[in-house]
Amino acid sequence: MVGRQAILIAGPTASGKSALALALARARNGVVINADSMQVYGDLRRLTARPSEAEEAQAPHRLYGQVDGAVNYSVGHYLADVEAVLDETWAAGRLPVLVGGTGLYFKAMLEGLSAIPPVPEAVRAAVRAQAEARGTAALHADLARRDPDGAARIAPGDRLRVLRGLEVLAATGRPLAAFQGTRRPGPLAGFACEKIFLVPDRAALRARIDARFLAMMEEGALDEVRALRERRLDPMLPVMRAHGVPGLIAFLDGALPREEAVARGQADTRRYAKRQVTWFRHQVGEGWRWLAPEDAARLAGG
């Protein structure tokens, strides 16, 4: 029995997190648990670099590909799911190895989340339907009239956060700020956690991101995006904004050459990797070990 312990592995995309998590899980009787907001979706196995079936056969993997792309999967949904998986893992005497690039997932697991009631899907759909033909600036102005303090903290062009504010208002009649003073404790609060953040060489990471995107294309990522496009989902859903999806859909629509769509996906991913490092540096608390991938590999005897 390992007790209430866990290993947390974070870092920018394409930094080798999944390989390290698998090695540690194999070495320490662990279960690999996803902490990446895109790898929860079943629609995009290749384009989100989910572990392969061969890798999943080497150790138990949880919370990968279990969510349909039509679902607006939130941090609150993730916390409920991961808490259940953590309890199951500990009860089985195994070590949770949580791995991913979504900083907010780690922050919420460690520090908790504001107690915002879930927005019913019917309310969310109604708000999105009413907003569909309207520009983001007009929606932001609506939010400013109803929740001036909240709107002041959201950039007028940030459509996703503007819609979130409107959805909470529609569902509860109260602004987001009304819930931000109360927090539910995170499922890892108070437990012993070994926290690792991978920091590869920048030039090597950029090259790896570009090469991996090309490999994804060779492995069928375009077919995944084609199937997703045929579902005609709300373009504001998280799965529709996964890196590479907008550009590849534009290519399939005839609006972009293939080479430009690929270059756009590579560039978006490189920028995201930079943001991941910056976000962790400023938003996540102390206690993380920042290691080069080759140094971290030694933790599993690599």
KADA-V156390 format. One line per field, one symbol per residue. ss: DSSP state (A for helix, B for strand, O for the rest). phi: phi as a letter, one per 30 degrees, with the letter a starting at -180 (. if undefined). A space follows every 10 residues. Layout:
ss=???
phi=???
//
This chain:
ss=OOOOBBBBBB BOOOOOAAAA AAAAAAAOOB BBBBOOOOOO BOOOOOOOOO OOAAAAOOOO BBOOOOBOOO OOOOAAAAAA AAAAAAAAAA AOOOBBBBBO OOAAAAAAAA AOBBOOOOOO AAAAAAAAAA AOOOOAAAAA AAAAAAOAAA AAOOOOOOAA AAAAAAAAAA AAOOOAAAAO OOBBOOOOOO OBBBBBBBOO OAAAAAAAAA AAAAAAAAOO AAAAAAAAAA OOOOOOOAAA AOOOAAAAAA AAOOOOOAAA AAAAAAAAAA AAAAAAAAAA AAAOOOOBBB BOAAAAAAAA OO
phi=.didbaccbb kdeicjdddd dddddddbhc bdcdbbdcdd dddbdddchd edddddddad bbiciccddd cddcdddddd dddddddddd ddiccdccbl cceddddddd cjbeddedde eddedddddd deccdddddd dddddcbddd ddccdecddd dddedddddd dcibdeddcd dcbddddcdi cdbccbcdbd eddddddddd dddddedddj dddddddded dhdedddedd ceejdedddd dddicbdedd dddddddddd dddddddddd dcccddjdcc bdedddeddc id
//
